[in-house]
Amino acid sequence: MRSARRRAPDTGSRSGAAARVRRREAAVRAAFLAPAAAFLLLFLGRPLVDNVTTSLRDSTAVALSGGEAPFTGPDHHVRLLASEEFRRAAATTALYTAGSLAAQFTVGLALALFFHRRFPLGRLVRSLMLLPWLMPLIATGTAWRWMLDADDGIVNEVLRALHLVSADVPWLTGTHEALWSVVLVNTWVGIPFNTALLYAAVQAIPPQVHEAARLDGAGPLRLFRYVTWPLLRPTAGVVLVLGAVYTLRAPDVVLVLTGGGPAGATRTLATLAYEQAYARFEFGRAAATGNVLVLVSLVLALLHLRAVRRARHL
């Protein structure tokens, strides 16, 4: 009885100490998370709330000059989704995003596998690959606009010198050529980002895995299909989601090259929102377009997280 009585206080003190340790650890985690949470609420949460409230009001230059904009509810969203302008911009956005992602990822993956091999000046070439990504998009777009000019552009001059075309190609002024021209430039800008992340993922693969596969008789194609690609798949998902979100929301390349023309052939949802806000001063409709972009980006991120969770449980 005495020994049991002596053990009871010891057990209670141990459980109390464990509870204090858990509370202390929770407080430390909260202290580390607090700055990040405050940053997200201040610089992401507040602008998002302001954008939603703006989309629910008749926020135009005339209305704002006279005072507070009247409340309209979801009227801007309903009219936006029912407009032909939105449907055309959404279709163009889908083509622009899909074409850019496919080209960026394919070329980036090929370059990542290429740079995985050691060769002279390999580090220098990898460093130079980052230049398109580091350059300001305004400078990049201006340079490409000069090169793709139908009359004096160097691209048409080279094609004529090689006798590949007989007439000037309207890269930026043709309704069919303009969209693929902006896809080309956006691909050129995004290739370094894809290459850098995929190259880091390839470098993280243990060399013993490849050596074991080669000893089992795996050739280059089977080695990539059954060893390299499964190990790259998580990083590939992150790269594709980030690339899609950036392409959806960034109007820079299109605005500098074509301004959304000709005849709306390159008008994406991002450039449509820019035009609504800064050309027509329809801030409520621009905010509604921005809400659509945020929703699409959120859906893509959630689909990626769901795919990652399913892969972990397999």
C-alpha angles and dihedrals in degrees: 000000000000092000091050091050091050093051094050096067090044092054092047093049091049093051090047091050091049090051091051090050091051091049090049092050091048090051091050091050091049091049091053093046095046097079092048092047091049091049092051093048094047102042102026109021098046096049090047092053091047091050092052093048091048091053090055093057135064090253105177131141091255094048094046092048090058095048133271116009114246119252114256103168117210092341094113092051093049093049092044095053091046096050124102089221091062094047092051092047091048092051091048090048091053093051093043093049096043093047093047095047094047093050096040094048096043095049093039092052092048091051092046090054090045094051090048086077117078118241136151115290090007093140092049092051091049090052092050089051089068094061097088089052094046096048117095111261091231091059092043093050093046092051093049092046089057093046093048095046109133096223108032103012119130092226093063091043092055093046091050092047090053090046091237094129131029097200135034113276113227095225096169102020102047117092092224100036099045097069094051090046092058089045088054093051094045089050090052090052095047101044095084091053092051092044094050096051096041092046090054090051092049090050090052093060109103110247090222089070092058092043092053091049092050091050088054089057101259115158126211095275096045089043091056095041100047103026115019101037097048089052091047095048098092092050091043090056092052092047093050094047093048091046092049093049093047093047092048096052103034115088095171101101095045094044094051096044105038109351088231094304168141093087091329093302092137099030108130127183090263093053090043090056090048091050093047093050104038104025103034097023090225096144095169093056091043090053090050090053089049090052089056090052091049091049093050091048090049092050091051091050092049092049089052093050090048091051091049092052092049090050091053092053094049 
